[in-house]
Amino acid sequence: MLVEPSHFGIPAAAEEMEAAFDERVQYLATVDSEYYRAQRIITTLEKENAARTAWAQKLAIDLNDKEAIIQRLVRQAATKTSA
């Protein structure tokens, strides 16, 4: 018994390959612009991070200064009440 090859799957496979090819072409067409967009976002976030880090460091210094003032006032109040 001789079996004829089936050609029913060929158009579907061709369409699938064409869709995959079109998807790859679209990806390659936009990869450069998406890369530069990502680079701009990273640069912006790095600047924002640097500004917030500087702000946090200033707050930490201010906090230390205020804690020192509080400790000094507590010691002064303790010496006044014990005298």
QUICORCOR-V997096 format. One record per residue. N is the residue number from 0. RES is the residue in three letters. PHI is phi in whole degrees, -180 to 180 (999 if undefined). PSI is psi in whole degrees, 0 to 359 (NA if undefined). OMEGA is omega in radians with two decimals (NA if undefined). Layout:
n:N res:RES phi:PHI psi:PSI omega:OMEGA
n:N res:RES phi:PHI psi:PSI omega:OMEGA
This chain:
n:0 res:MET phi:999 psi:126 omega:-3.12
n:1 res:LEU phi:-99 psi:128 omega:-3.12
n:2 res:VAL phi:-105 psi:126 omega:3.10
n:3 res:GLU phi:-74 psi:139 omega:3.09
n:4 res:PRO phi:-68 psi:143 omega:-3.13
n:5 res:SER phi:-89 psi:133 omega:3.11
n:6 res:HIS phi:-108 psi:10 omega:-3.07
n:7 res:PHE phi:-67 psi:328 omega:-3.10
n:8 res:GLY phi:-83 psi:346 omega:-3.05
n:9 res:ILE phi:-65 psi:312 omega:3.12
n:10 res:PRO phi:-61 psi:321 omega:3.13
n:11 res:ALA phi:-65 psi:318 omega:3.12
n:12 res:ALA phi:-66 psi:321 omega:3.13
n:13 res:ALA phi:-65 psi:319 omega:3.11
n:14 res:GLU phi:-64 psi:320 omega:3.13
n:15 res:GLU phi:-65 psi:318 omega:3.12
n:16 res:MET phi:-66 psi:319 omega:3.13
n:17 res:GLU phi:-65 psi:319 omega:3.11
n:18 res:ALA phi:-64 psi:318 omega:3.11
n:19 res:ALA phi:-65 psi:320 omega:3.11
n:20 res:PHE phi:-64 psi:314 omega:3.12
n:21 res:ASP phi:-61 psi:320 omega:3.12
n:22 res:GLU phi:-63 psi:318 omega:3.13
n:23 res:ARG phi:-66 psi:319 omega:3.11
n:24 res:VAL phi:-62 psi:316 omega:3.13
n:25 res:GLN phi:-62 psi:318 omega:3.12
n:26 res:TYR phi:-61 psi:311 omega:-3.12
n:27 res:LEU phi:-66 psi:329 omega:-3.14
n:28 res:ALA phi:-70 psi:332 omega:-3.07
n:29 res:THR phi:-108 psi:355 omega:-3.03
n:30 res:VAL phi:-63 psi:320 omega:3.13
n:31 res:ASP phi:-64 psi:313 omega:-3.12
n:32 res:SER phi:-66 psi:323 omega:3.10
n:33 res:GLU phi:-67 psi:323 omega:3.10
n:34 res:TYR phi:-63 psi:312 omega:-3.13
n:35 res:TYR phi:-67 psi:325 omega:3.06
n:36 res:ARG phi:-63 psi:315 omega:3.11
n:37 res:ALA phi:-63 psi:320 omega:3.11
n:38 res:GLN phi:-62 psi:319 omega:3.11
n:39 res:ARG phi:-64 psi:318 omega:3.12
n:40 res:ILE phi:-63 psi:316 omega:3.13
n:41 res:ILE phi:-62 psi:315 omega:3.13
n:42 res:THR phi:-60 psi:315 omega:3.12
n:43 res:THR phi:-61 psi:315 omega:-3.13
n:44 res:LEU phi:-67 psi:324 omega:3.09
n:45 res:GLU phi:-64 psi:318 omega:3.09
n:46 res:LYS phi:-64 psi:316 omega:3.12
n:47 res:GLU phi:-63 psi:318 omega:3.12
n:48 res:ASN phi:-63 psi:318 omega:3.13
n:49 res:ALA phi:-64 psi:318 omega:3.13
n:50 res:ALA phi:-65 psi:317 omega:-3.14
n:51 res:ARG phi:-70 psi:326 omega:3.08
n:52 res:THR phi:-66 psi:316 omega:3.10
n:53 res:ALA phi:-61 psi:318 omega:3.12
n:54 res:TRP phi:-63 psi:315 omega:-3.14
n:55 res:ALA phi:-65 psi:321 omega:3.11
n:56 res:GLN phi:-65 psi:320 omega:3.09
n:57 res:LYS phi:-64 psi:317 omega:3.10
n:58 res:LEU phi:-62 psi:322 omega:3.13
n:59 res:ALA phi:-65 psi:319 omega:3.09
n:60 res:ILE phi:-65 psi:315 omega:3.10
n:61 res:ASP phi:-60 psi:319 omega:3.13
n:62 res:LEU phi:-63 psi:316 omega:3.11
n:63 res:ASN phi:-62 psi:317 omega:3.12
n:64 res:ASP phi:-61 psi:316 omega:-3.12
n:65 res:LYS phi:-69 psi:324 omega:3.07
n:66 res:GLU phi:-65 psi:322 omega:3.10
n:67 res:ALA phi:-64 psi:318 omega:3.11
n:68 res:ILE phi:-63 psi:316 omega:3.14
n:69 res:ILE phi:-62 psi:315 omega:3.13
n:70 res:GLN phi:-61 psi:319 omega:3.12
n:71 res:ARG phi:-64 psi:317 omega:3.13
n:72 res:LEU phi:-66 psi:323 omega:3.10
n:73 res:VAL phi:-64 psi:316 omega:3.12
n:74 res:ARG phi:-64 psi:318 omega:3.12
n:75 res:GLN phi:-63 psi:318 omega:3.14
n:76 res:ALA phi:-66 psi:324 omega:-3.14
n:77 res:ALA phi:-68 psi:322 omega:-3.13
n:78 res:THR phi:-72 psi:327 omega:3.13
n:79 res:LYS phi:-69 psi:321 omega:-3.11
n:80 res:THR phi:-76 psi:334 omega:3.13
n:81 res:SER phi:-87 psi:348 omega:-3.11
n:82 res:ALA phi:-88 psi:NA omega:NA
